[in-house]
């Protein structure tokens, strides 16, 4: 606190101004150090407010759902239509265009038409699914901090996926079933008939579609605990692969679904689990094709 002259404004310590002799009054006198400090305090306060606003905005963004409810419904609808309605339409068009005879469908001809139908259906389905989720794929791509580390994880993941398949199939055999799953039988037959189309379907199209639907969508469909979402999505994943028959074969697919789902939860990135699924299916197709070639050779 200090005194200031009413007339000339000069500071003083007594009742009269030392310069002009007029009476002076009490007034707060801010020294130069305080004057310099005040802008800094103001700037610090402004920075703190901006930081707080940024944190609130970041928090609100992190609370936003990965997919909107409308887009989840759209993706599920597209998947169901693409797996049931679309193949029937495509097969009908193929038959009309090629004008196949009934005898053609009694041998490998039917398998060729089914393989071509699945290829076209999955190509269309994959295109639509990627279009609806391209923003998530782009965001998750930029979140990958190290692709080298990602592929190291893929090596570990392949051990677990093939391990899950081995354990699951072993349980199926122990339960008294020696027949292979119908889904696997169809894949093996298609690989022998139209290998290129089948490889593209099961190595590229199917993993992308399945990871979006079973991991990205189903694991965010309900507001459940992560473990419950994992079990639910893996169960549906298994059922879809044995829907044509052989319900006992749900076991290996369910276990593989758990592995894929765990990798999605662990990394929270659609690229990690999709690449893992692509590599798993690619190695599986290669082993099936090699085994078939050896059988044909001998």
Helices and strands as residue ranges (DSSP letters): E 2-5, E 11-12, E 24-27, H 32-62, H 69-98, G 102-106, H 108-143, H 147-174, H 182-193, H 195-200, I 201-205, H 206-210, I 211-217, G 218-220, H 226-241, G 247-249, H 250-267, H 270-297
